[in-house]
Amino acid sequence: MRLNDTFFAEMFTLKVSDIGKNYGETLLFKNISFEVKRGDVLAITGWNGSGKSTLLRIIAGLVKPSRGQVDMFLNGEPVLRESRRRFLGMVAPALSLYDELTGLENMEFFSKVRGLSGDRKDCLDIIDNVGLTGHATKACGDYSSGMKQRLKLAQALLHKPPLLLLDEPGSNLDSKGIEVVEEIISKQRQSGVTMIASNEKREADYADRIINLSE
């Protein structure tokens, strides 16, 4: 089933309360609190190693915080933890694609993993939207790093998530690829929430609010 992006985005809220993370005795960050809802774009900045990617992974449910909590709400009602992945899409350098599969086959696989139909036309439409028209049937192993980044953006958009988490979204992209990122953020602003982890001033400038973990 495809998420109804208008319904979910209008009623979706993310609330982060007093989040902290440490590894052993090493403190990464603490006391991170904010709330975002439809139309918000929030940037997470800070020096390398300050925890930008870790914070996004905590929000995505991939890393457990040392303290604090992350809550998602629909129409004021809490979203169960086991259901949260339905409401977010994520792009990150660590995200793997399958080199032996074509771009289209990767998209169909991610679609089915997310519980969608894997409809080929839907997958092709999103591939076209990120500028990979004509490359859908090529093996990902033959993609450039920039083409792979575009495909990562495409897979994050498959289910029209109300929460989009972008970790260094402009990585390896040329000027046309950057335009794709800007268009994605612009469209997401109309229908959902975007969080960007980056040290790039250009990417931080997309945001309405900035949290600097170096501070």
Backbone as numpy.savetxt, mean C-alpha at the origin, in Angstrom:
# Nx Ny Nz CAx CAy CAz Cx Cy Cz
-15.45 -11.94 -4.37 -16.29 -10.74 -4.37 -15.41 -9.48 -4.37
-15.71 -8.55 -5.22 -14.97 -7.30 -5.29 -15.52 -6.33 -4.25
-14.60 -5.65 -3.55 -15.04 -4.67 -2.56 -15.74 -3.51 -3.26
-16.78 -3.01 -2.65 -17.43 -1.79 -3.13 -16.63 -0.62 -2.62
-15.78 -0.04 -3.48 -14.83 0.97 -3.01 -15.53 2.21 -2.47
-16.64 2.63 -3.07 -17.33 3.82 -2.59 -17.89 3.60 -1.20
-18.55 2.47 -0.99 -19.16 2.18 0.31 -18.10 2.10 1.40
-17.06 1.29 1.15 -16.06 1.08 2.17 -15.26 2.35 2.46
-14.88 3.07 1.41 -14.03 4.24 1.61 -14.75 5.33 2.39
-16.03 5.51 2.13 -16.76 6.56 2.82 -16.84 6.30 4.31
-16.85 5.02 4.70 -17.08 4.67 6.10 -15.83 4.16 6.79
-14.70 4.13 6.09 -13.48 3.54 6.63 -12.65 4.56 7.40
-12.18 4.14 8.58 -11.28 4.96 9.39 -10.18 4.07 9.95
-8.95 4.59 9.92 -7.80 3.92 10.53 -7.36 4.73 11.73
-7.22 4.08 12.88 -6.79 4.76 14.09 -5.58 4.02 14.67
-4.48 4.75 14.83 -3.25 4.21 15.41 -3.05 4.88 16.76
-2.92 4.05 17.80 -2.89 4.58 19.17 -1.63 4.16 19.91
-0.75 5.14 20.16 0.41 4.97 21.02 1.29 3.78 20.62
1.49 3.65 19.30 2.29 2.52 18.80 3.77 2.74 19.12
4.42 1.68 19.57 5.86 1.68 19.78 6.44 0.36 19.34
7.71 0.37 18.96 8.37 -0.86 18.54 9.82 -0.84 18.97
10.22 -1.93 19.60 11.63 -2.10 19.93 12.03 -3.53 19.64
13.30 -3.70 19.34 13.89 -5.02 19.14 14.88 -5.24 20.27
14.52 -6.11 21.19 15.35 -6.25 22.38 15.33 -4.95 23.17
16.49 -4.41 23.45 16.59 -3.15 24.18 16.71 -1.95 23.25
16.69 -2.21 21.94 16.82 -1.13 20.96 15.44 -0.57 20.62
15.23 0.70 20.94 13.97 1.36 20.64 13.99 1.87 19.20
12.96 1.51 18.44 12.84 1.99 17.07 12.03 3.28 17.03
10.84 3.25 17.61 10.01 4.46 17.75 8.99 4.22 18.86
8.35 5.28 19.30 7.35 5.16 20.36 6.34 6.30 20.22
5.21 6.11 20.90 4.18 7.15 21.02 3.66 7.65 19.67
3.47 6.75 18.72 2.94 7.14 17.42 1.42 7.00 17.44
0.72 8.11 17.28 -0.74 8.11 17.29 -1.25 9.02 16.18
-2.26 8.55 15.45 -2.91 9.38 14.44 -4.19 8.70 14.00
-5.02 9.45 13.31 -6.25 8.91 12.74 -6.40 9.46 11.33
-6.75 8.59 10.39 -6.94 9.00 9.00 -8.23 8.42 8.48
-8.83 9.13 7.53 -10.06 8.67 6.91 -10.08 9.11 5.45
-11.20 8.88 4.78 -11.29 9.11 3.34 -10.74 10.48 2.94
-9.88 10.46 1.90 -9.31 11.69 1.36 -7.96 12.04 1.94
-7.57 11.37 3.04 -6.30 11.70 3.70 -5.12 11.03 3.02
-4.02 11.77 2.92 -2.74 11.22 2.48 -1.72 11.56 3.56
-1.15 10.54 4.16 -0.21 10.71 5.27 1.15 10.17 4.86
2.20 10.94 5.08 3.56 10.50 4.78 4.31 10.17 6.07
5.06 9.09 6.04 5.95 8.70 7.13 7.38 8.89 6.63
8.11 9.81 7.25 9.48 10.08 6.85 10.43 9.78 8.01
11.73 9.93 7.76 12.73 9.68 8.80 13.97 9.07 8.19
15.05 9.15 8.93 16.31 8.63 8.41 16.22 7.11 8.22
17.16 6.57 7.45 17.19 5.13 7.23 17.32 4.41 8.58
16.47 3.42 8.78 16.51 2.67 10.03 15.63 3.25 11.12
14.89 4.31 10.81 14.03 4.93 11.82 12.71 4.18 12.01
12.39 3.27 11.10 11.21 2.43 11.29 10.04 2.72 10.37
10.28 3.42 9.26 9.19 3.77 8.34 8.50 2.51 7.81
9.30 1.60 7.28 8.72 0.37 6.72 8.09 -0.48 7.82
8.71 -0.50 8.97 8.17 -1.29 10.09 6.80 -0.78 10.51
6.63 0.53 10.54 5.34 1.10 10.92 4.26 0.69 9.92
4.57 0.74 8.63 3.59 0.30 7.62 3.28 -1.18 7.79
4.28 -1.98 8.09 4.07 -3.41 8.26 3.24 -3.71 9.51
3.40 -2.89 10.54 2.56 -3.03 11.73 1.10 -2.76 11.37
0.88 -1.68 10.62 -0.49 -1.33 10.21 -1.09 -2.43 9.34
-0.25 -3.04 8.50 -0.71 -4.11 7.62 -0.92 -5.43 8.37
-0.49 -5.48 9.63 -0.65 -6.70 10.40 0.45 -7.71 10.17
1.54 -7.30 9.55 2.65 -8.20 9.26 3.68 -8.24 10.37
3.70 -7.22 11.21 4.62 -7.12 12.35 3.82 -6.73 13.58
4.12 -7.35 14.71 3.41 -7.05 15.95 4.09 -5.89 16.66
3.35 -4.86 17.08 3.96 -3.74 17.81 4.36 -4.18 19.22
5.32 -3.48 19.79 5.72 -3.75 21.17 4.71 -3.18 22.15
4.02 -2.13 21.72 2.97 -1.52 22.55 2.02 -0.75 21.63
0.86 -0.42 22.16 -0.13 0.32 21.38 -0.97 -0.60 20.51
-1.85 -0.01 19.72 -2.72 -0.82 18.89 -3.15 -0.08 17.63
-3.54 -0.87 16.64 -4.05 -0.38 15.37 -5.49 -0.83 15.25
-6.39 0.10 14.95 -7.80 -0.24 14.79 -8.31 0.28 13.46
-9.19 -0.51 12.85 -9.89 -0.10 11.64 -11.39 -0.14 11.93
-12.10 0.83 11.35 -13.53 0.93 11.61 -14.30 1.09 10.30
-15.47 0.48 10.24 -16.44 0.70 9.18 -17.71 1.22 9.83
-18.08 2.44 9.46 -19.29 3.03 10.02 -19.27 3.01 11.55
-18.07 3.22 12.11 -17.92 3.27 13.55 -17.78 1.92 14.22
-17.96 0.83 13.45 -17.84 -0.51 14.01 -16.45 -1.07 13.72
-15.80 -1.70 14.71 -14.44 -2.22 14.49 -14.40 -3.34 13.46
-13.33 -3.34 12.65 -13.08 -4.42 11.70 -12.29 -5.50 12.42
-12.75 -6.73 12.34 -12.06 -7.83 12.98 -10.66 -8.00 12.38
-9.72 -8.36 13.25 -8.32 -8.47 12.80 -8.17 -9.41 11.62
-8.90 -10.53 11.65 -8.74 -11.52 10.59 -9.33 -11.06 9.26
-10.09 -9.96 9.28 -10.70 -9.45 8.04 -9.96 -8.25 7.46
-8.94 -7.75 8.16 -8.34 -6.47 7.77 -7.64 -6.50 6.42
-7.10 -7.65 6.04 -6.35 -7.68 4.78 -7.25 -7.36 3.59
-8.56 -7.55 3.76 -9.49 -7.23 2.67 -9.55 -5.73 2.40
-9.14 -4.93 3.39 -9.33 -3.49 3.29 -8.05 -2.72 2.99
-6.95 -3.44 2.76 -5.71 -2.73 2.47 -4.97 -3.35 1.30
-4.23 -2.48 0.61 -3.32 -2.91 -0.44 -1.96 -2.34 -0.11
-0.90 -3.08 -0.39 0.43 -2.64 0.02 1.43 -2.82 -1.11
2.32 -1.84 -1.24 3.45 -1.90 -2.16 4.71 -1.71 -1.33
5.65 -2.64 -1.44 6.87 -2.57 -0.65 8.02 -3.22 -1.40
9.26 -2.76 -1.15 10.41 -3.36 -1.84 10.52 -4.86 -1.61
10.10 -5.33 -0.44 10.24 -6.75 -0.11 9.17 -7.63 -0.77
8.16 -7.01 -1.37 7.10 -7.78 -2.01 7.68 -8.54 -3.20
7.39 -9.83 -3.26 7.94 -10.68 -4.31 6.94 -10.92 -5.43
7.46 -10.94 -6.64 6.71 -11.37 -7.80 7.29 -12.70 -8.26
6.54 -13.43 -9.06 7.00 -14.74 -9.54 7.58 -14.58 -10.93
8.91 -14.66 -11.02 9.60 -14.41 -12.29 9.21 -15.38 -13.38
8.83 -16.61 -13.00 8.50 -17.62 -14.00 7.10 -17.42 -14.58
6.28 -16.55 -13.93 4.94 -16.25 -14.41 4.95 -14.95 -15.21
3.99 -14.81 -16.10 3.85 -13.54 -16.82 3.25 -12.49 -15.88
3.27 -11.25 -16.33 2.65 -10.20 -15.53 1.19 -10.49 -15.27
0.47 -10.94 -16.31 -0.95 -11.26 -16.18 -1.15 -12.43 -15.23
-0.33 -13.45 -15.33 -0.46 -14.61 -14.44 -0.19 -14.24 -13.00
0.76 -13.35 -12.77 0.99 -12.84 -11.41 -0.26 -12.15 -10.88
-0.87 -11.32 -11.71 -2.06 -10.60 -11.28 -3.21 -11.56 -11.00
-3.40 -12.55 -11.84 -4.46 -13.52 -11.62 -4.22 -14.30 -10.33
-2.96 -14.62 -10.06 -2.63 -15.33 -8.82 -2.94 -14.48 -7.60
-2.48 -13.21 -7.59 -2.73 -12.33 -6.45 -4.23 -12.09 -6.28
-4.95 -12.03 -7.38 -6.39 -11.83 -7.32 -7.05 -12.99 -6.58
-6.68 -14.21 -6.93 -7.29 -15.38 -6.30 -6.87 -15.50 -4.84
-5.63 -15.14 -4.53 -5.17 -15.16 -3.14 -6.01 -14.22 -2.29
-6.43 -13.12 -2.88 -7.25 -12.14 -2.15 -8.74 -12.53 -2.13
-9.05 -13.67 -2.70 -10.43 -14.12 -2.67 -11.30 -13.54 -3.76
-10.65 -12.93 -4.76 -11.39 -12.38 -5.89 -11.52 -13.45 -6.98
-12.18 -13.10 -8.04 -12.47 -14.09 -9.09 -11.27 -14.36 -9.98
-10.28 -13.44 -9.97 -9.16 -13.60 -10.89 -9.54 -13.29 -12.31
-10.58 -12.48 -12.49 -11.08 -12.16 -13.83 -9.97 -11.55 -14.69
-9.76 -12.14 -15.83 -8.65 -11.72 -16.70 -8.82 -10.29 -17.20
-10.03 -9.91 -17.55 -10.26 -8.55 -18.04 -9.94 -7.52 -16.96
-10.38 -7.77 -15.73 -10.07 -6.85 -14.63 -8.57 -6.71 -14.45
-7.87 -7.84 -14.49 -6.41 -7.81 -14.33 -5.74 -7.02 -15.46
-6.20 -7.25 -16.69 -5.63 -6.54 -17.84 -5.91 -5.04 -17.76
-7.09 -4.68 -17.28 -7.42 -3.26 -17.15 -6.46 -2.56 -16.19
-6.16 -3.20 -15.07 -5.25 -2.59 -14.09 -3.83 -2.56 -14.62
-3.43 -3.60 -15.33 -2.10 -3.62 -15.95 -1.98 -2.46 -16.93
-3.02 -2.22 -17.70 -3.02 -1.07 -18.62 -2.92 0.24 -17.86
-3.62 0.33 -16.73 -3.64 1.57 -15.96 -2.28 1.96 -15.41
-1.40 0.97 -15.20 -0.06 1.29 -14.67 0.97 1.36 -15.79
0.50 1.35 -17.04 1.40 1.57 -18.17 2.16 0.36 -18.64
1.61 -0.83 -18.39 2.29 -2.05 -18.84 1.58 -2.70 -20.02
0.80 -1.91 -20.73 0.13 -2.40 -21.94 1.16 -3.00 -22.90
0.88 -4.20 -23.38 1.81 -4.85 -24.29 2.83 -5.73 -23.61
2.88 -5.68 -22.26 3.86 -6.49 -21.52 3.19 -7.54 -20.65
1.87 -7.63 -20.72 1.13 -8.52 -19.82 1.51 -9.98 -19.99
1.85 -10.40 -21.21 2.14 -11.81 -21.46 3.64 -12.12 -21.43
4.44 -11.16 -21.01 5.88 -11.39 -20.86 6.16 -11.94 -19.46
7.15 -12.81 -19.35 7.55 -13.34 -18.05 8.13 -12.21 -17.20
7.79 -12.21 -15.91 8.28 -11.15 -15.03 9.80 -11.18 -14.91
10.39 -12.34 -15.14 11.85 -12.43 -15.11 12.50 -11.57 -16.17
11.73 -11.21 -17.21 12.25 -10.35 -18.28 11.88 -8.89 -18.08
11.17 -8.57 -17.00 10.80 -7.20 -16.70 11.99 -6.42 -16.16
12.05 -5.13 -16.46 13.01 -4.26 -15.81 12.56 -4.02 -14.38
13.43 -3.43 -13.56 13.07 -3.14 -12.17 11.90 -2.17 -12.10
11.86 -1.22 -13.04 10.76 -0.26 -13.08 9.44 -0.92 -13.46
9.49 -1.87 -14.40 8.28 -2.59 -14.79 7.76 -3.44 -13.63
8.66 -4.04 -12.89 8.24 -4.82 -11.72 7.58 -3.93 -10.67
8.12 -2.73 -10.50 7.51 -1.81 -9.54 6.09 -1.43 -9.97
5.91 -1.22 -11.26 4.56 -0.91 -11.76 3.61 -2.07 -11.50
4.10 -3.30 -11.68 3.24 -4.46 -11.45 2.90 -4.60 -9.97
3.84 -4.24 -9.09 3.55 -4.24 -7.66 2.44 -3.24 -7.34
2.49 -2.09 -7.98 1.42 -1.10 -7.80 0.09 -1.66 -8.28
0.13 -2.37 -9.41 -1.10 -2.93 -9.97 -1.72 -3.95 -9.02
-0.91 -4.83 -8.44 -1.49 -5.86 -7.58 -2.10 -5.28 -6.32
-1.56 -4.14 -5.86 -2.11 -3.51 -4.66 -3.49 -2.91 -4.91
-3.81 -2.66 -6.18 -5.07 -2.00 -6.53 -6.16 -2.99 -6.93
-5.84 -4.27 -6.98 -6.76 -5.27 -7.51 -8.15 -5.22 -6.87
-8.19 -5.08 -5.57 -9.47 -5.17 -4.86 -9.99 -3.80 -4.43
-9.43 -2.74 -5.03 -9.85 -1.37 -4.74 -9.86 -1.09 -3.24
-8.71 -1.23 -2.59 -8.69 -1.14 -1.12 -8.93 0.28 -0.62
-9.67 0.45 0.47 -9.84 1.78 1.05 -8.58 2.30 1.72
-7.64 1.40 2.06 -6.36 1.80 2.65 -5.23 1.32 1.76
-4.42 2.27 1.26 -3.30 1.95 0.38 -2.01 2.33 1.08
-1.14 1.33 1.30 0.13 1.52 1.97 1.25 1.45 0.94
1.99 2.55 0.77 3.03 2.64 -0.26 4.38 2.86 0.39
5.23 1.86 0.31 6.59 1.95 0.85 7.55 2.22 -0.30
8.08 3.45 -0.35 8.96 3.88 -1.44 8.32 3.59 -2.80
7.16 4.16 -3.07 6.43 3.82 -4.30 7.14 4.21 -5.59
8.02 5.22 -5.53 8.70 5.65 -6.74 9.99 4.91 -7.02
10.28 3.88 -6.24 11.52 3.13 -6.39 11.66 2.56 -7.80
12.80 2.87 -8.44 13.15 2.34 -9.77 12.30 2.86 -10.92
11.46 3.87 -10.65 10.56 4.36 -11.70 11.15 5.55 -12.45
10.88 5.61 -13.74 11.26 6.77 -14.54 10.17 7.84 -14.40
10.30 8.92 -15.17 9.34 10.02 -15.03 7.91 9.60 -15.34
7.74 8.72 -16.33 6.40 8.26 -16.66 5.85 7.37 -15.55
6.72 6.59 -14.94 6.31 5.76 -13.82 5.90 6.60 -12.62
6.61 7.69 -12.39 6.26 8.62 -11.31 4.88 9.20 -11.56
4.57 9.49 -12.81 3.24 10.01 -13.14 2.16 8.98 -12.81
2.48 7.70 -12.99 1.52 6.64 -12.62 1.25 6.67 -11.13
2.31 6.81 -10.33 2.16 6.88 -8.87 1.29 8.08 -8.49
1.58 9.22 -9.10 0.82 10.43 -8.79 -0.66 10.27 -9.13
-0.94 9.60 -10.24 -2.34 9.38 -10.63 -3.02 8.43 -9.65
-2.31 7.40 -9.21 -2.87 6.46 -8.25 -3.23 7.16 -6.95
-2.31 8.01 -6.46 -2.55 8.73 -5.21 -3.71 9.69 -5.37
-3.79 10.35 -6.52 -4.88 11.29 -6.78 -6.23 10.58 -6.76
-6.31 9.42 -7.41 -7.57 8.66 -7.44 -7.90 8.12 -6.06
-6.88 7.66 -5.31 -7.12 7.13 -3.98 -7.62 8.22 -3.04
-7.15 9.44 -3.23 -7.60 10.54 -2.39 -9.11 10.75 -2.54
-9.65 10.45 -3.70 -11.08 10.61 -3.92 -11.91 9.52 -3.27
-11.29 8.37 -3.02 -12.08 7.23 -2.57 -11.56 6.51 -1.34
-10.40 6.90 -0.82 -9.85 6.18 0.32 -8.71 6.91 0.99
-7.86 6.13 1.68 -6.75 6.64 2.48 -5.44 6.15 1.86
-4.43 7.01 1.85 -3.09 6.63 1.38 -2.06 6.94 2.46
-1.17 5.98 2.72 -0.01 6.22 3.58 1.25 5.92 2.79
2.22 6.84 2.86 3.46 6.73 2.08 4.64 6.75 3.03
5.51 5.75 2.94 6.76 5.73 3.69 7.89 6.06 2.72
8.56 7.19 2.94 9.58 7.61 1.97 10.45 8.72 2.55
11.69 8.78 2.06 12.57 9.91 2.35 12.63 10.89 1.19
11.91 10.57 0.11 11.91 11.44 -1.06 10.99 12.64 -0.82
11.51 13.83 -0.97 10.70 15.03 -0.74 9.50 15.06 -1.67
9.69 14.62 -2.91 8.59 14.62 -3.87 7.44 13.77 -3.37
7.74 12.63 -2.80 6.69 11.74 -2.32 6.07 12.26 -1.03
6.87 12.86 -0.17 6.31 13.46 1.05 5.39 14.62 0.72
5.69 15.31 -0.39 4.88 16.46 -0.79 3.49 16.06 -1.26
3.27 14.79 -1.56 1.94 14.34 -1.93 0.99 14.42 -0.73
1.56 14.40 0.48 0.76 14.22 1.69 0.22 15.52 2.26
-0.89 15.39 3.00 -1.45 16.50 3.74 -0.77 16.63 5.10
-0.32 15.50 5.64 0.31 15.46 6.95 1.54 14.59 6.88
2.54 14.91 7.72 3.79 14.17 7.74 4.11 13.79 9.18
4.49 12.52 9.37 5.05 12.06 10.65 6.51 11.75 10.41
7.40 12.48 11.09 8.83 12.29 10.94 9.35 11.45 12.10
9.70 10.20 11.83 10.16 9.30 12.89 11.52 9.68 13.43
12.26 10.50 12.69 13.55 10.97 13.19 13.38 11.91 14.38
12.19 12.47 14.53 11.93 13.37 15.63 11.38 12.66 16.86
